[in-house]
Structures are given as C-alpha cells and as structure tokens.
Amino acid sequence: MAFVSEQDLYCFMLRGYHAFDECISQQWVREMDEVIDEMNACHFQPSRYPNVRMEPRYDEDEKLIQIVVRNILEVNKIFSDLIDLDFVLPWIVTLLNRSPRLTENYGYFRNENRPAGYHAVRDAGKTQNLHHQGIPQIEMVKVMIPLMEQTPETGTLSFITGSHLLDMKPPFDLNDVDALPELRALNLKAGQPVLFTENLYHSGYPGTNIKKQRRTLFFSYEPSHHADWFVSPSDEFIETCTPRQKKLLRRPGRWHEDWSDELKQIGKGAHAVIFS
C-alpha cells in the first residue's frame, strides 16, 4: 500500500524537499507562541527548563541575536503532537524506508539576520538517496515548522535545490546568496511544515526586513540505530506520550517495526488533525 503518491515522491527526490499544503491550526500556533513568549520573558533561564539545552548567541552589546532551544519537547507538552503529524508521518516512514526514530528536536528563535552559510549532513562526503533496488532510502530527513509567515523578505528556509544528488560541495561562496545556482527561498504560512533531506544544502535565508522574532521548530528523523543529537528526551517525558509517539522515541538500536497499521489508521482518519 502506497502512502505517498509516485508523483509527489518523484518531485521530492528531484528537489530534495516537500512543502505541505496542509497547515496546523492557527490556534495551536498561537498557544505555542505564548509558551515562547514566556521563555523570552524569563530570558530563557535554563533552571526553569530541566533537560533542555539553551544555546544563545549575543552581539557585542550582550543583546540576544538568536537562541537554539534543544529538546523543546520538554519545555511544554504542547509541542509533543508535532512529532507525528498525520500528513507528515507517512513521508518520514517512506523516505527513510527503515524503522524511524526522532533523533533531534529544537526551536530556533532569531531576533536578527546573519549570513546564510549553506550546509548539509553527508556520510563521508557521499549522499545516499536510493538503495540497490532504486527505492528511496535516505539517512536523515528533517521537518521544519514556521510559527509565523516566512518569506524572502522576513527571512525563511532556503535550499540549493537538487544539491543532494551530487557528491560534491558547491564551488561557490556559501554565504553569497546571489552567487548560488538553483537557490530557492520559500514562502511559507504560519504552521506550514516543510520536509527535506539533510543531504540537501540548506540555510535560513537572511531576509531584509525582520520586524519580530522569527520562530521556527525543527524535528530530525533517522533510522533506528542512529543516536540522538545533543539531548535525549527523558524517560519521564516519553511515558507521557502516545503509543505512536513512543515508537518514534525508542532508544537507539537495530530494531525493526512495521508501521503499516499506523499509516492505515491515518488513511482512515483515526488520528485527524484540525487544520486552519
């Protein structure tokens, strides 16, 4: 049973990313914004958020430029249901083509623009997109969810489309957005997820008119034997999750699970998400 159409799959493999038409509800976005407002109000004080890693960056005047909040799942339960969205999960299972697990989750909150710095995650410089039978088998996919409208003007996610197909670093200045070929800066609604392979060169497009904190969430998925990046969700947090989420949060190991039942239930609308 196919859970992603051949046409959509082909376009993803060609471009390296997929922007979903669906969005999470705007009420959900507003509630997450309220949580992040509270974090800003207490200056992201680490002692208030156990098992969460704060990575701030300041300018020369000690003004906060940006902050990465690793393991944002444990900041507030409101973020938990983002890890297995019904319209996204079938893509994750299909593209990895092995038992998936969530290896990274974080919030990226930026107050000022900075140079782009396009980058990709490669295995010894090689890309892996297909296995020996020509079926997608990607090593790492990432879901990005903007919590505000993002455009090239405000700053947004951007890609060197097709770069995941080449086993070479782009021979250009990776901070010079005007020099990079096939560069695509996305126009996204608040709550509109984007899925991409980490083999694809990507970066935050600097933008020219950032008027408020640009808030973005990221979730990384890899095959089951891959370890967590930076911070692992606690056992106590995992116990509060749904059975489907617990499958994504299992500790690393070479285990294999069949996801067809969960995906079939999604097809029947058993875990419907309310969209805006």
N, C-alpha and C positions, 0 to 999 in steps of 0.2 A: 504494500500500500504506500503510495507516494504522498508525502505530507508537504512537499514544496514542488510547485509545478516545474516542468522541464524548462519552460521559457524563463521563469524567474531565476532558476538555478544557473542557466547559461549566462544570463546577464550579470549575475553575481560573480561567476568565475571569470568573466571578461573584465569587469570593472574592479572587482575586489571589495565591493561594498553594496549594501542594500538599504535604502531609506524607506521605512514602512509608511504606508498611507495612514495607518491607524495611529491614534494618539491616546495616551492615558487621560483620564478625566482631569479637567482643569481644577476641580475641587481637590483632587489628590495633589496636584502640583502646588496649589495654594497652601495646603497643610504641610507639605514638605518645606516650602519657603518659610513658614512660621517657625519650624524647627531650626532652620539655618539662621533665621533672624535671631533666635535665642542664643545660638552659638556665637554669632557676631557680638551680641550684647555682652557676653561674658568673656570676650576676646579669645575664644576657642581654648579656654583653660583646660589643660589635659586632665587635671584631677577630677573634673566633673564627668569625664567620659572614660571609664575603665576599658581596657583592651582596645582602645582607639589610638592611633598614632597620628599626631599633628605634625605637618611639615610646612611651616610658614616661611615666607620669603619677604624680606623688608628692603626698603630703599635706604639710602644713606641717612635719611632723617628718621629712621626707625618707623616709617609708615608701612603698613601691611600692603604688599603688592599682590600677593596671592597666597593661598594655602591649599595643601592637599590633605584631606581627611581620610586616612586609610582605615578600612573596616568600618565604614559609615553605617553598616547594617546594625551595629550595636550602639549607635547613637540614639536611635529611636526605632521602634517596631514598624513605623510607617514605611520604612524603606524595604522591608523584607519581601513583600509581594512583587517587587520589581525583578527579582532574580529568575522568575519562571513565568513571565507573561505568556498568556496563551498563544498570541500571534507571533511570538519570538522563539519560544522553546522548540518548535518543530525545525526551525532553521538551524539552531545550535546542534541538535542531535544529527541532522542530515549532514551538515558541513564537517563536523568532527568525525562522523562515521565510526565512533567508538563511544564507550560509556563516558559521558561528560561529567566534569566537576567544576564548581566555581573556585577559581584559584586567586581571585583578586576582586576587591570592591572598594571604591573610593569616590569621594566628592572632590571636585576641582573647582575652587572658587577664586575668580580672578578680578581684582579691582582695577588693574592697569594692563595695557597691552605690552607685549615684549616680542622680540624676534621669534620667528616661526620655529626654525630648527627641525626640519622634517626627519623622521626616523622610522625604523621598522625593527621588528624582532625576527632575527634569522637564526637558523640552526647551522652554525659554522659557515655562514655566508650563503647557504643554499636555501631556496624556497621549496616548500612542499605543498602542493595543491591537490594532487591526484595520487591514488595508489595504483598498483600494477594493472588493475582492470579498468582504469580510466574513470573511477568513481571518486567524487570529492573526498579528501581525507586531509583536512587542514589541521595544523598543530595547535593553533590558538586563534579563537575568534573573540572579539570584544563588542559589547553593546554600549553605546553612548546614548544618554537621555538628557536633553537640554531642559532646564527648568524655566526657560524664558525663550522668546523668539530670538533666533540667532541668524544673522545674515553676514555677508562680507563686510558690511558697514559696522556692525556691532562686534564683529569677531565671531568665528564659527569653526566647526570642524572642516578640515580640507584634506584632500588626497592628491597624490600623483597617480592618477588612475592607470591601471594596468601594470604598475611597477612591481606588483607581487609576482608577475610572470617571468621576471628577469633575474638571473643570478648575478646581479652587478649593482653596485651603488651608483645612483645618478651622478654623472660627472658634471655637476653644477654646484654653485653655492647654495646650500640647503637653507640658508636664511633669506635668500633673494627670491621673493615670490614672483617677481617679474621675469626671472630667467628660467623658471621651471616649466618644462613642457607638460601638457595634459593635466595641468593643475585645475582642480575643481573645488571651489568653496561652496558649501551647501547653504541653502535657505531652509531653515527648519522652524517648525512651530514649537511652542512650549509643550513638552511631553511627547514629542515625536521621536521614537527610537531610531537609531542607525546601527546596523550590524556591519562589521568589517573584519577582514583577516589582518592579523598583526604582521603578516608579510608585506602588506601594502604600506608604502611610505605615506605618513600622515602627520598632521600637526594642527594645532589651533591657529586658524588664520588670524593675523594680528588685528584686522579691523582698523577703523579710523575714527570711530565715534562711540566709545564705551561710556555710557552715562550711568550705569549702575553695575553692581557686582554681577559678573557673568557666572552663572551656576550650572554646573554640568556634573552628571553622575556617570561612572564607568563600571562595567562588570566584565571580567575576563573568564573565559571557559576554555579548558584544555582536557585532553584525555585523562582518565582516572589515575594514572601513575604519576602525573605531574604534581609537584609540591606547591604549596601556597607561596604567594609573593608577600613578603614583609610581615603581615599579620594574619593569623589564623582565627576564624570565628571560634568562640569559646564553646565548650560542651553545653554550658547552661543556655546559651543563645540557641544552639541547634535544637535543643529539646523543645523550644517554643515554636518551632517551625512545622509546617505541614509535612505529611509523608513524602510528597513530591519534592519539596524543597530539601528535605533531609537526604534524598538520593543525590542531589547536586552538591551537598555539603559533607559527604562522606570523606573520611581521611584518605590520603593518597594510598594507592595500591593497584596492583594489576588485576582488578576485578572487572567483570563484565555483567552488565544488566540489560535486560530487554525493556526498551521504552515504548514499545508499540501500544501497550494498553493505555498508558498516559496520553499518548498522542491521539489515539482513537477517541478517548473521552473528550479531548479538546475539540475534535471534529464534531462531536455530538452536542457541544455547547455546555458540557457539565461544569466547566470552570470559566464561565463567561466573565469577561472584564467589561466594565462600563466605560465606554469611550466618550470623549467630548463631542 
